[in-house]
């Protein structure tokens, strides 16, 4: 359902960061096109294609991998591509006995949203929505700050933040707007 180029790149002076999910992430020199670093070891079974775009914070490029088998965020050093931190989604799935092909295929664990970095509550937070929960993380360490559970999956819209409220669309089947 998603092509391999669904995730949007991030560009900054002299560099562009591209992400194709578990198929690879790279940093390119914008003047020469030379690959400065590349990662193709970040596993996730996207099943219907990768879709979450990159975000940056300070010296980090942050990826979201919400697949049928694994769901996590990973931050890479902008200069080397080395892993700075990795944080698994903390929600309990409890879908082992849910009937239907979508549950068996892992669709109920997938999400497609791109995180949003905001200044809230006096600190920098990364807002992220996944299957069954919306989260805030410290983007510098990957530490989960808070989580709000919801019953849906396949969340795609990016979170929004305004006037001290974080807004999340929960997903595909029982869509709600949470603030």
OpenMM code with the backbone's topology and positions (N, CA, C; nanometers):
from openmm import Vec3, app, unit

residues = "UNK UNK UNK UNK UNK UNK UNK UNK UNK UNK UNK UNK UNK UNK UNK UNK UNK UNK UNK UNK UNK UNK UNK UNK UNK UNK UNK UNK UNK UNK UNK UNK UNK UNK UNK UNK UNK UNK UNK UNK UNK UNK UNK UNK UNK UNK UNK UNK UNK UNK UNK UNK UNK UNK UNK UNK UNK UNK UNK UNK UNK UNK UNK UNK UNK UNK UNK UNK UNK UNK UNK UNK UNK UNK UNK UNK UNK UNK UNK UNK UNK UNK UNK UNK UNK UNK UNK UNK UNK UNK UNK UNK UNK UNK UNK UNK UNK UNK UNK UNK UNK UNK UNK UNK UNK UNK UNK UNK UNK UNK UNK UNK UNK UNK UNK UNK UNK UNK UNK UNK UNK UNK UNK UNK UNK UNK UNK UNK UNK UNK UNK UNK UNK UNK UNK UNK UNK UNK UNK UNK UNK UNK UNK UNK UNK UNK UNK UNK UNK UNK UNK UNK UNK UNK UNK UNK UNK UNK UNK UNK UNK UNK UNK UNK UNK UNK UNK UNK UNK UNK UNK UNK UNK UNK UNK UNK UNK UNK UNK".split()
positions = [
    Vec3(0.0816, -0.1199, 0.0000),
    Vec3(0.0000, 0.0000, 0.0000),
    Vec3(0.0859, 0.1263, 0.0000),
    Vec3(0.2063, 0.1184, 0.0569),
    Vec3(0.2999, 0.2304, 0.0545),
    Vec3(0.4165, 0.1925, -0.0351),
    Vec3(0.4650, 0.2889, -0.1111),
    Vec3(0.5851, 0.2602, -0.1895),
    Vec3(0.7065, 0.2735, -0.0978),
    Vec3(0.8211, 0.2304, -0.1446),
    Vec3(0.9412, 0.2357, -0.0616),
    Vec3(0.9860, 0.3786, -0.0325),
    Vec3(0.9369, 0.4755, -0.1069),
    Vec3(0.9781, 0.6144, -0.0877),
    Vec3(0.8720, 0.6972, -0.0166),
    Vec3(0.7811, 0.6353, 0.0556),
    Vec3(0.6779, 0.7099, 0.1282),
    Vec3(0.7375, 0.8015, 0.2356),
    Vec3(0.8340, 0.7567, 0.3172),
    Vec3(0.8902, 0.8470, 0.4187),
    Vec3(0.9593, 0.9682, 0.3548),
    Vec3(0.9309, 1.0861, 0.4068),
    Vec3(0.9928, 1.2090, 0.3569),
    Vec3(1.1342, 1.2231, 0.4108),
    Vec3(1.2256, 1.2790, 0.3309),
    Vec3(1.3620, 1.3029, 0.3786),
    Vec3(1.3689, 1.4281, 0.4656),
    Vec3(1.4811, 1.4457, 0.5307),
    Vec3(1.5110, 1.5687, 0.6043),
    Vec3(1.6364, 1.6270, 0.5415),
    Vec3(1.6327, 1.7565, 0.5131),
    Vec3(1.7490, 1.8220, 0.4528),
    Vec3(1.7954, 1.9335, 0.5445),
    Vec3(1.9264, 1.9504, 0.5526),
    Vec3(1.9878, 2.0604, 0.6259),
    Vec3(2.1126, 2.1007, 0.5479),
    Vec3(2.1736, 2.2110, 0.5778),
    Vec3(2.2893, 2.2547, 0.4987),
    Vec3(2.3950, 2.1450, 0.4831),
    Vec3(2.4191, 2.1045, 0.3598),
    Vec3(2.5234, 2.0082, 0.3294),
    Vec3(2.4838, 1.8621, 0.3379),
    Vec3(2.3656, 1.8315, 0.3941),
    Vec3(2.3273, 1.6918, 0.4145),
    Vec3(2.1792, 1.6702, 0.3887),
    Vec3(2.1489, 1.5517, 0.3401),
    Vec3(2.0102, 1.5073, 0.3314),
    Vec3(2.0053, 1.3667, 0.3914),
    Vec3(1.9037, 1.3424, 0.4743),
    Vec3(1.8844, 1.2135, 0.5391),
    Vec3(1.7632, 1.1477, 0.4735),
    Vec3(1.7826, 1.0270, 0.4226),
    Vec3(1.6749, 0.9544, 0.3561),
    Vec3(1.6478, 0.8249, 0.4318),
    Vec3(1.5217, 0.7830, 0.4281),
    Vec3(1.4794, 0.6673, 0.5072),
    Vec3(1.3818, 0.5846, 0.4251),
    Vec3(1.4107, 0.4568, 0.4137),
    Vec3(1.3255, 0.3635, 0.3414),
    Vec3(1.2841, 0.2490, 0.4337),
    Vec3(1.2617, 0.2821, 0.5621),
    Vec3(1.2259, 0.1806, 0.6594),
    Vec3(1.3394, 0.0817, 0.6773),
    Vec3(1.3056, -0.0445, 0.6959),
    Vec3(1.4080, -0.1467, 0.7188),
    Vec3(1.4931, -0.1725, 0.5948),
    Vec3(1.4551, -0.1145, 0.4817),
    Vec3(1.5327, -0.1309, 0.3586),
    Vec3(1.6569, -0.0411, 0.3577),
    Vec3(1.6633, 0.0567, 0.4467),
    Vec3(1.7842, 0.1367, 0.4586),
    Vec3(1.7587, 0.2821, 0.4927),
    Vec3(1.8550, 0.3397, 0.5612),
    Vec3(1.8558, 0.4804, 0.5989),
    Vec3(1.9956, 0.5311, 0.5674),
    Vec3(2.0056, 0.6519, 0.5117),
    Vec3(2.1382, 0.7018, 0.4734),
    Vec3(2.1451, 0.8521, 0.4885),
    Vec3(2.2673, 0.9004, 0.4959),
    Vec3(2.2988, 1.0423, 0.4947),
    Vec3(2.3812, 1.0692, 0.3698),
    Vec3(2.3382, 1.1665, 0.2893),
    Vec3(2.4062, 1.2000, 0.1650),
    Vec3(2.4585, 1.3426, 0.1696),
    Vec3(2.5710, 1.3652, 0.1066),
    Vec3(2.6257, 1.4989, 0.0882),
    Vec3(2.5438, 1.5666, -0.0215),
    Vec3(2.4871, 1.6836, 0.0066),
    Vec3(2.3986, 1.7486, -0.0917),
    Vec3(2.4748, 1.8056, -0.2108),
    Vec3(2.6025, 1.8318, -0.1961),
    Vec3(2.6804, 1.8864, -0.3079),
    Vec3(2.7254, 1.7777, -0.4051),
    Vec3(2.7619, 1.6612, -0.3505),
    Vec3(2.8206, 1.5567, -0.4348),
    Vec3(2.7317, 1.4347, -0.4535),
    Vec3(2.6326, 1.4163, -0.3664),
    Vec3(2.5511, 1.2961, -0.3688),
    Vec3(2.6189, 1.1762, -0.3048),
    Vec3(2.7408, 1.1961, -0.2531),
    Vec3(2.8162, 1.0881, -0.1899),
    Vec3(2.7446, 1.0408, -0.0627),
    Vec3(2.7408, 0.9090, -0.0448),
    Vec3(2.6838, 0.8509, 0.0768),
    Vec3(2.7844, 0.8693, 0.1896),
    Vec3(2.7459, 0.9434, 0.2926),
    Vec3(2.8335, 0.9684, 0.4071),
    Vec3(2.8245, 0.8543, 0.5085),
    Vec3(2.7056, 0.8011, 0.5270),
    Vec3(2.6855, 0.6803, 0.6057),
    Vec3(2.5541, 0.6160, 0.5646),
    Vec3(2.5437, 0.4865, 0.5934),
    Vec3(2.4245, 0.4109, 0.5579),
    Vec3(2.3992, 0.3045, 0.6623),
    Vec3(2.2702, 0.2824, 0.6933),
    Vec3(2.2299, 0.1748, 0.7844),
    Vec3(2.1262, 0.0885, 0.7131),
    Vec3(2.1462, -0.0405, 0.7118),
    Vec3(2.0452, -0.1316, 0.6583),
    Vec3(2.0234, -0.2497, 0.7531),
    Vec3(2.0534, -0.2272, 0.8808),
    Vec3(2.0424, -0.3317, 0.9819),
    Vec3(1.9295, -0.3086, 1.0813),
    Vec3(1.8435, -0.2105, 1.0568),
    Vec3(1.7342, -0.1788, 1.1487),
    Vec3(1.6107, -0.2566, 1.1044),
    Vec3(1.5847, -0.3663, 1.1713),
    Vec3(1.4818, -0.4605, 1.1300),
    Vec3(1.3413, -0.4181, 1.1696),
    Vec3(1.2471, -0.4528, 1.0831),
    Vec3(1.1046, -0.4295, 1.1051),
    Vec3(1.0320, -0.4856, 0.9832),
    Vec3(0.9269, -0.5640, 1.0041),
    Vec3(0.8485, -0.6149, 0.8911),
    Vec3(0.7346, -0.5158, 0.8672),
    Vec3(0.7555, -0.4271, 0.7718),
    Vec3(0.6568, -0.3228, 0.7436),
    Vec3(0.5273, -0.3797, 0.6886),
    Vec3(0.5339, -0.4924, 0.6220),
    Vec3(0.4212, -0.5648, 0.5675),
    Vec3(0.3497, -0.4878, 0.4558),
    Vec3(0.3081, -0.3682, 0.4790),
    Vec3(0.2419, -0.2876, 0.3756),
    Vec3(0.3268, -0.1678, 0.3343),
    Vec3(0.4538, -0.1723, 0.3667),
    Vec3(0.5472, -0.0672, 0.3281),
    Vec3(0.5775, 0.0293, 0.4402),
    Vec3(0.6991, 0.0866, 0.4419),
    Vec3(0.7354, 0.1865, 0.5425),
    Vec3(0.6632, 0.3178, 0.5145),
    Vec3(0.6393, 0.3963, 0.6184),
    Vec3(0.5668, 0.5211, 0.5952),
    Vec3(0.6040, 0.6347, 0.6889),
    Vec3(0.6572, 0.6091, 0.8056),
    Vec3(0.6911, 0.7164, 0.8997),
    Vec3(0.8158, 0.7899, 0.8527),
    Vec3(0.8082, 0.9225, 0.8543),
    Vec3(0.9214, 1.0042, 0.8106),
    Vec3(1.0180, 1.0306, 0.9248),
    Vec3(1.1377, 1.0724, 0.8885),
    Vec3(1.2431, 1.1072, 0.9839),
    Vec3(1.2099, 1.2371, 1.0569),
    Vec3(1.2645, 1.2524, 1.1754),
    Vec3(1.2682, 1.3809, 1.2453),
    Vec3(1.4089, 1.3975, 1.3010),
    Vec3(1.4478, 1.5216, 1.3258),
    Vec3(1.5792, 1.5470, 1.3834),
    Vec3(1.5649, 1.6248, 1.5130),
    Vec3(1.6623, 1.6058, 1.5994),
    Vec3(1.6714, 1.6801, 1.7245),
    Vec3(1.8185, 1.6878, 1.7604),
    Vec3(1.8687, 1.8096, 1.7695),
    Vec3(2.0096, 1.8308, 1.8000),
    Vec3(2.0964, 1.7522, 1.7014),
    Vec3(2.1777, 1.6612, 1.7508),
    Vec3(2.2702, 1.5834, 1.6688),
    Vec3(2.2129, 1.4467, 1.6296),
    Vec3(2.0795, 1.4324, 1.6376),
    Vec3(2.0180, 1.3018, 1.6158),
    Vec3(1.9201, 1.3032, 1.4993),
    Vec3(1.9148, 1.1913, 1.4288),
    Vec3(1.8115, 1.1618, 1.3302),
    Vec3(1.7286, 1.0502, 1.3928),
    Vec3(1.5978, 1.0724, 1.4079),
    Vec3(1.5128, 0.9766, 1.4791),
    Vec3(1.4194, 0.9090, 1.3801),
    Vec3(1.4176, 0.7751, 1.3861),
    Vec3(1.3363, 0.6928, 1.2979),
    Vec3(1.2263, 0.6252, 1.3778),
    Vec3(1.1121, 0.6050, 1.3139),
    Vec3(1.0011, 0.5304, 1.3718),
    Vec3(0.9830, 0.4038, 1.2895),
    Vec3(0.9878, 0.2898, 1.3542),
    Vec3(0.9667, 0.1619, 1.2868),
    Vec3(0.8530, 0.0892, 1.3590),
    Vec3(0.7314, 0.1083, 1.3101),
    Vec3(0.6123, 0.0461, 1.3680),
    Vec3(0.5612, -0.0596, 1.2720),
    Vec3(0.6196, -0.1792, 1.2801),
    Vec3(0.5851, -0.2853, 1.1882),
    Vec3(0.4938, -0.3899, 1.2476),
    Vec3(0.4712, -0.4940, 1.1718),
    Vec3(0.3865, -0.6035, 1.2152),
    Vec3(0.4546, -0.6875, 1.3225),
    Vec3(0.5879, -0.6867, 1.3245),
    Vec3(0.6626, -0.7695, 1.4197),
    Vec3(0.7303, -0.6893, 1.5293),
    Vec3(0.7851, -0.5744, 1.4956),
    Vec3(0.8587, -0.4906, 1.5905),
    Vec3(0.8066, -0.3481, 1.5818),
    Vec3(0.8051, -0.2793, 1.6973),
    Vec3(0.7598, -0.1408, 1.7030),
    Vec3(0.8554, -0.0647, 1.7946),
    Vec3(0.9290, 0.0319, 1.7351),
    Vec3(1.0276, 0.1033, 1.8151),
    Vec3(1.0693, 0.2342, 1.7470),
    Vec3(1.1364, 0.3171, 1.8258),
    Vec3(1.2057, 0.4363, 1.7765),
    Vec3(1.3547, 0.4107, 1.7933),
    Vec3(1.4339, 0.4662, 1.7020),
    Vec3(1.5781, 0.4579, 1.7157),
    Vec3(1.6360, 0.5926, 1.6727),
    Vec3(1.7329, 0.6414, 1.7485),
    Vec3(1.8002, 0.7669, 1.7157),
    Vec3(1.9413, 0.7351, 1.6696),
    Vec3(1.9787, 0.7967, 1.5564),
    Vec3(2.1117, 0.7777, 1.4995),
    Vec3(2.1902, 0.9078, 1.5082),
    Vec3(2.3186, 0.8978, 1.5336),
    Vec3(2.4068, 1.0137, 1.5324),
    Vec3(2.4114, 1.0695, 1.3898),
    Vec3(2.3852, 1.1987, 1.3739),
    Vec3(2.3813, 1.2602, 1.2405),
    Vec3(2.5124, 1.2461, 1.1639),
    Vec3(2.6240, 1.2451, 1.2349),
    Vec3(2.7543, 1.2462, 1.1686),
    Vec3(2.8061, 1.1073, 1.1325),
    Vec3(2.7688, 1.0058, 1.2134),
    Vec3(2.8249, 0.8722, 1.1928),
    Vec3(2.7210, 0.7657, 1.1571),
    Vec3(2.5941, 0.7905, 1.1900),
    Vec3(2.4904, 0.6898, 1.1711),
    Vec3(2.4853, 0.5876, 1.2836),
    Vec3(2.5717, 0.6011, 1.3836),
    Vec3(2.5729, 0.5079, 1.4963),
    Vec3(2.4463, 0.5236, 1.5800),
    Vec3(2.4007, 0.4155, 1.6378),
    Vec3(2.2820, 0.4185, 1.7230),
    Vec3(2.3131, 0.4925, 1.8525),
    Vec3(2.2359, 0.5967, 1.8804),
    Vec3(2.2486, 0.6717, 2.0058),
    Vec3(2.1560, 0.6134, 2.1127),
    Vec3(2.0348, 0.5762, 2.0720),
    Vec3(1.9409, 0.5083, 2.1614),
    Vec3(1.8357, 0.4342, 2.0794),
    Vec3(1.7728, 0.3357, 2.1421),
    Vec3(1.6625, 0.2601, 2.0819),
    Vec3(1.5610, 0.2344, 2.1917),
    Vec3(1.4329, 0.2621, 2.1642),
    Vec3(1.3267, 0.2434, 2.2623),
    Vec3(1.2111, 0.1680, 2.1992),
    Vec3(1.1779, 0.0530, 2.2562),
    Vec3(1.0625, -0.0238, 2.2100),
    Vec3(0.9339, 0.0418, 2.2591),
    Vec3(0.8270, 0.0272, 2.1814),
    Vec3(0.6941, 0.0706, 2.2273),
    Vec3(0.6592, -0.0116, 2.3509),
    Vec3(0.5977, 0.0515, 2.4500),
    Vec3(0.5745, -0.0145, 2.5782),
    Vec3(0.4341, -0.0702, 2.5966),
    Vec3(0.3461, -0.0529, 2.5012),
    Vec3(0.2079, -0.0981, 2.5170),
    Vec3(0.2009, -0.2508, 2.5158),
    Vec3(0.1076, -0.3073, 2.5920),
    Vec3(0.0821, -0.4520, 2.5893),
    Vec3(-0.0160, -0.4794, 2.4759),
    Vec3(0.0193, -0.5712, 2.3872),
    Vec3(-0.0619, -0.5928, 2.2669),
    Vec3(-0.1893, -0.6695, 2.2957),
    Vec3(-0.1829, -0.7766, 2.3675),
    Vec3(-0.3013, -0.8565, 2.4010),
    Vec3(-0.3861, -0.8897, 2.2784),
    Vec3(-0.3216, -0.9191, 2.1653),
    Vec3(-0.3966, -0.9504, 2.0435),
    Vec3(-0.3727, -1.0940, 1.9960),
    Vec3(-0.3115, -1.1754, 2.0795),
    Vec3(-0.2766, -1.3109, 2.0395),
    Vec3(-0.3984, -1.3955, 2.0062),
    Vec3(-0.5115, -1.3695, 2.0702),
    Vec3(-0.6320, -1.4489, 2.0480),
    Vec3(-0.7399, -1.3726, 1.9721),
    Vec3(-0.7050, -1.2604, 1.9114),
    Vec3(-0.8015, -1.1849, 1.8317),
    Vec3(-0.8212, -1.2593, 1.6994),
    Vec3(-0.9464, -1.2882, 1.6633),
    Vec3(-0.9693, -1.3622, 1.5388),
    Vec3(-0.9472, -1.2745, 1.4157),
    Vec3(-0.9208, -1.3384, 1.3048),
    Vec3(-0.9119, -1.2668, 1.1777),
    Vec3(-0.7714, -1.2612, 1.1210),
    Vec3(-0.7679, -1.2476, 0.9908),
    Vec3(-0.6417, -1.2449, 0.9177),
    Vec3(-0.5569, -1.1234, 0.9547),
    Vec3(-0.6213, -1.0068, 0.9758),
    Vec3(-0.5438, -0.8858, 1.0062),
    Vec3(-0.4659, -0.9015, 1.1365),
    Vec3(-0.5267, -0.9634, 1.2353),
    Vec3(-0.4560, -0.9872, 1.3614),
    Vec3(-0.3418, -1.0865, 1.3393),
    Vec3(-0.3671, -1.1924, 1.2656),
    Vec3(-0.2625, -1.2929, 1.2394),
    Vec3(-0.1462, -1.2331, 1.1605),
    Vec3(-0.1743, -1.1406, 1.0692),
    Vec3(-0.0700, -1.0794, 0.9860),
    Vec3(0.0087, -0.9697, 1.0578),
    Vec3(-0.0397, -0.9239, 1.1747),
    Vec3(0.0293, -0.8190, 1.2484),
    Vec3(-0.0192, -0.6790, 1.2194),
    Vec3(-0.1244, -0.6661, 1.1371),
    Vec3(-0.1758, -0.5324, 1.1041),
    Vec3(-0.2171, -0.4532, 1.2281),
    Vec3(-0.2657, -0.5199, 1.3318),
    Vec3(-0.3157, -0.4498, 1.4501),
    Vec3(-0.2035, -0.3894, 1.5340),
    Vec3(-0.0787, -0.4142, 1.4966),
    Vec3(0.0370, -0.3581, 1.5675),
    Vec3(0.1068, -0.2488, 1.4868),
    Vec3(0.0605, -0.2229, 1.3678),
    Vec3(0.1257, -0.1270, 1.2781),
    Vec3(0.0752, 0.0150, 1.3005),
    Vec3(0.1605, 0.1102, 1.2659),
    Vec3(0.1228, 0.2516, 1.2633),
    Vec3(0.2096, 0.3192, 1.1583),
    Vec3(0.1736, 0.4407, 1.1219),
    Vec3(0.2387, 0.5084, 1.0094),
    Vec3(0.2744, 0.6538, 1.0393),
    Vec3(0.2577, 0.6973, 1.1604),
    Vec3(0.2717, 0.8386, 1.1944),
    Vec3(0.4175, 0.8832, 1.2065),
    Vec3(0.4394, 1.0102, 1.1800),
    Vec3(0.5685, 1.0751, 1.1977),
    Vec3(0.5649, 1.1543, 1.3277),
    Vec3(0.6637, 1.1400, 1.4145),
    Vec3(0.6638, 1.2140, 1.5415),
    Vec3(0.6757, 1.3651, 1.5223),
    Vec3(0.6434, 1.4369, 1.6274),
    Vec3(0.6542, 1.5825, 1.6308),
    Vec3(0.7337, 1.6210, 1.7555),
    Vec3(0.8355, 1.7028, 1.7391),
    Vec3(0.9168, 1.7501, 1.8519),
    Vec3(0.8640, 1.8867, 1.8940),
    Vec3(0.8336, 1.8995, 2.0244),
    Vec3(0.7752, 2.0222, 2.0776),
    Vec3(0.8429, 2.0587, 2.2093),
    Vec3(0.8247, 2.1821, 2.2491),
    Vec3(0.8634, 2.2273, 2.3828),
    Vec3(0.7343, 2.2327, 2.4638),
    Vec3(0.7229, 2.1458, 2.5647),
    Vec3(0.6002, 2.1369, 2.6444),
    Vec3(0.6370, 2.1047, 2.7885),
    Vec3(0.5662, 2.1646, 2.8805),
    Vec3(0.5935, 2.1374, 3.0212),
    Vec3(0.7352, 2.1714, 3.0612),
    Vec3(0.7955, 2.2703, 2.9934),
    Vec3(0.9299, 2.3132, 3.0269),
    Vec3(1.0404, 2.2226, 2.9739),
    Vec3(1.0063, 2.1269, 2.8876),
    Vec3(1.1088, 2.0378, 2.8336),
    Vec3(1.0753, 2.0004, 2.6890),
    Vec3(1.1767, 1.9558, 2.6192),
    Vec3(1.1580, 1.9092, 2.4824),
    Vec3(1.0989, 1.7688, 2.4870),
    Vec3(0.9916, 1.7485, 2.4093),
    Vec3(0.9250, 1.6191, 2.4038),
    Vec3(0.9039, 1.5784, 2.2588),
    Vec3(0.9078, 1.4498, 2.2336),
    Vec3(0.8753, 1.3961, 2.1021),
    Vec3(0.7406, 1.3257, 2.1142),
    Vec3(0.6396, 1.3815, 2.0474),
    Vec3(0.5058, 1.3245, 2.0477),
    Vec3(0.4978, 1.2216, 1.9360),
    Vec3(0.4433, 1.1048, 1.9664),
    Vec3(0.4393, 0.9961, 1.8694),
    Vec3(0.3144, 0.9116, 1.8935),
    Vec3(0.2443, 0.8790, 1.7863),
    Vec3(0.1274, 0.7915, 1.7991),
    Vec3(0.1554, 0.6599, 1.7276),
    Vec3(0.1241, 0.5522, 1.7968),
    Vec3(0.1401, 0.4184, 1.7416),
    Vec3(0.0104, 0.3421, 1.7546),
    Vec3(0.0140, 0.2146, 1.7263),
    Vec3(-0.1013, 0.1297, 1.7487),
    Vec3(-0.1238, 0.1163, 1.8991),
    Vec3(-0.2450, 0.1352, 1.9429),
    Vec3(-0.2901, 0.1174, 2.0810),
    Vec3(-0.2429, 0.2218, 2.1820),
    Vec3(-0.1600, 0.3196, 2.1413),
    Vec3(-0.1173, 0.4213, 2.2382),
    Vec3(-0.0557, 0.5416, 2.1681),
    Vec3(-0.0656, 0.6552, 2.2354),
    Vec3(0.0052, 0.7776, 2.1972),
    Vec3(0.1072, 0.8029, 2.3076),
    Vec3(0.2234, 0.8544, 2.2694),
    Vec3(0.3358, 0.8650, 2.3614),
    Vec3(0.4014, 1.0021, 2.3545),
    Vec3(0.4764, 1.0321, 2.4615),
    Vec3(0.5754, 1.1388, 2.4582),
    Vec3(0.7064, 1.0777, 2.5071),
    Vec3(0.8132, 1.1093, 2.4356),
    Vec3(0.9472, 1.0612, 2.4692),
    Vec3(1.0407, 1.1802, 2.4833),
    Vec3(1.1487, 1.1610, 2.5560),
    Vec3(1.2578, 1.2565, 2.5542),
    Vec3(1.3375, 1.2266, 2.4272),
    Vec3(1.3407, 1.3187, 2.3297),
    Vec3(1.4062, 1.2871, 2.2031),
    Vec3(1.5581, 1.2735, 2.2136),
    Vec3(1.6157, 1.3192, 2.3224),
    Vec3(1.7613, 1.3098, 2.3390),
    Vec3(1.8052, 1.1751, 2.3970),
    Vec3(1.7129, 1.1078, 2.4692),
    Vec3(1.7486, 0.9820, 2.5359),
    Vec3(1.6601, 0.8642, 2.4962),
    Vec3(1.5418, 0.8921, 2.4404),
    Vec3(1.4463, 0.7878, 2.4080),
    Vec3(1.3606, 0.7450, 2.5249),
    Vec3(1.3799, 0.8050, 2.6413),
    Vec3(1.3016, 0.7672, 2.7598),
    Vec3(1.1556, 0.8057, 2.7403),
    Vec3(1.0662, 0.7095, 2.7664),
    Vec3(0.9223, 0.7377, 2.7596),
    Vec3(0.8842, 0.8287, 2.8753),
    Vec3(0.8165, 0.9400, 2.8444),
    Vec3(0.7736, 1.0361, 2.9453),
    Vec3(0.6297, 1.0100, 2.9901),
    Vec3(0.5439, 0.9781, 2.8944),
    Vec3(0.4061, 0.9438, 2.9261),
    Vec3(0.3429, 0.8685, 2.8092),
    Vec3(0.2299, 0.8038, 2.8400),
    Vec3(0.1599, 0.7247, 2.7399),
    Vec3(0.0100, 0.7318, 2.7677),
    Vec3(-0.0690, 0.7430, 2.6606),
    Vec3(-0.2147, 0.7369, 2.6691),
    Vec3(-0.2593, 0.6240, 2.5776),
    Vec3(-0.3228, 0.5226, 2.6350),
    Vec3(-0.3659, 0.4088, 2.5542),
    Vec3(-0.4970, 0.4388, 2.4833),
    Vec3(-0.5146, 0.3771, 2.3661),
    Vec3(-0.6379, 0.3862, 2.2896),
    Vec3(-0.6587, 0.2512, 2.2212),
    Vec3(-0.7774, 0.2212, 2.1700),
    Vec3(-0.8034, 0.0870, 2.1173),
    Vec3(-0.7752, 0.0677, 1.9685),
    Vec3(-0.7087, 0.1609, 1.9025),
    Vec3(-0.7015, 0.1556, 1.7566),
    Vec3(-0.5620, 0.1222, 1.7050),
    Vec3(-0.5484, 0.1105, 1.5743),
    Vec3(-0.4252, 0.0733, 1.5058),
    Vec3(-0.4179, 0.1507, 1.3748),
    Vec3(-0.3044, 0.1441, 1.3092),
    Vec3(-0.2811, 0.2066, 1.1791),
    Vec3(-0.2908, 0.3592, 1.1852),
    Vec3(-0.2516, 0.4173, 1.2974),
    Vec3(-0.2510, 0.5635, 1.3096),
    Vec3(-0.1543, 0.6216, 1.2076),
    Vec3(-0.2008, 0.7199, 1.1318),
    Vec3(-0.1169, 0.7795, 1.0280),
    Vec3(-0.0929, 0.9290, 1.0466),
    Vec3(-0.1928, 1.0096, 1.0859),
    Vec3(-0.1675, 1.1536, 1.0960),
    Vec3(-0.0604, 1.1863, 1.1996),
    Vec3(0.0177, 1.2877, 1.1684),
    Vec3(0.1201, 1.3354, 1.2606),
    Vec3(0.0518, 1.4061, 1.3775),
    Vec3(0.1030, 1.3899, 1.4998),
    Vec3(0.0465, 1.4642, 1.6129),
    Vec3(0.0589, 1.6146, 1.5888),
    Vec3(-0.0259, 1.6893, 1.6555),
    Vec3(-0.0195, 1.8352, 1.6540),
    Vec3(-0.0051, 1.8831, 1.7970),
    Vec3(0.0432, 2.0065, 1.8134),
    Vec3(0.0585, 2.0637, 1.9455),
    Vec3(0.0258, 2.2119, 1.9385),
    Vec3(-0.0643, 2.2584, 2.0268),
    Vec3(-0.1005, 2.4004, 2.0321),
    Vec3(-0.1599, 2.4313, 2.1684),
    Vec3(-0.1265, 2.5488, 2.2201),
    Vec3(-0.1843, 2.5991, 2.3446),
    Vec3(-0.1760, 2.4985, 2.4597),
    Vec3(-0.0631, 2.4271, 2.4677),
    Vec3(-0.0422, 2.3343, 2.5776),
    Vec3(-0.1108, 2.1997, 2.5619),
    Vec3(-0.1695, 2.1733, 2.4463),
    Vec3(-0.2367, 2.0458, 2.4224),
    Vec3(-0.1706, 1.9695, 2.3087),
    Vec3(-0.1555, 1.8402, 2.3288),
    Vec3(-0.1092, 1.7505, 2.2230),
    Vec3(-0.2334, 1.6849, 2.1638),
    Vec3(-0.2416, 1.6819, 2.0305),
    Vec3(-0.3563, 1.6239, 1.9604),
    Vec3(-0.3100, 1.5000, 1.8841),
    Vec3(-0.3833, 1.3892, 1.9019),
    Vec3(-0.3514, 1.2628, 1.8370),
    Vec3(-0.4756, 1.2053, 1.7712),
    Vec3(-0.4630, 1.1587, 1.6473),
    Vec3(-0.5668, 1.0793, 1.5832),
    Vec3(-0.5291, 0.9342, 1.6065),
    Vec3(-0.6234, 0.8551, 1.6577),
    Vec3(-0.5895, 0.7226, 1.7077),
    Vec3(-0.5672, 0.6163, 1.6024),
    Vec3(-0.6324, 0.6216, 1.4890),
    Vec3(-0.6081, 0.5170, 1.3908),
    Vec3(-0.7169, 0.5016, 1.2875),
    Vec3(-0.7394, 0.3785, 1.2461),
    Vec3(-0.8193, 0.3487, 1.1288),
    Vec3(-0.9592, 0.2978, 1.1578),
    Vec3(-0.9756, 0.2100, 1.2540),
    Vec3(-1.1045, 0.1425, 1.2702),
    Vec3(-1.1990, 0.2088, 1.3701),
    Vec3(-1.1461, 0.2637, 1.4774),
    Vec3(-1.2273, 0.3316, 1.5799),
    Vec3(-1.1682, 0.4700, 1.6036),
    Vec3(-1.1585, 0.5473, 1.4975),
    Vec3(-1.0859, 0.6733, 1.4991),
    Vec3(-1.1447, 0.7715, 1.5995),
    Vec3(-1.0538, 0.8249, 1.6806),
    Vec3(-1.0878, 0.9311, 1.7736),
    Vec3(-0.9800, 1.0376, 1.7679),
    Vec3(-1.0143, 1.1578, 1.8081),
    Vec3(-0.9172, 1.2642, 1.8238),
    Vec3(-0.8992, 1.2821, 1.9737),
    Vec3(-0.7768, 1.2590, 2.0203),
    Vec3(-0.7457, 1.2747, 2.1629),
    Vec3(-0.6651, 1.4031, 2.1812),
    Vec3(-0.6890, 1.4749, 2.2902),
    Vec3(-0.6104, 1.5932, 2.3238),
    Vec3(-0.5698, 1.5835, 2.4689),
] * unit.nanometer
topology = app.Topology()
chain = topology.addChain("A")
for resn in residues:
    res = topology.addResidue(resn, chain)
    for name in ("N", "CA", "C"):
        topology.addAtom(name, app.Element.getBySymbol(name[0]), res)
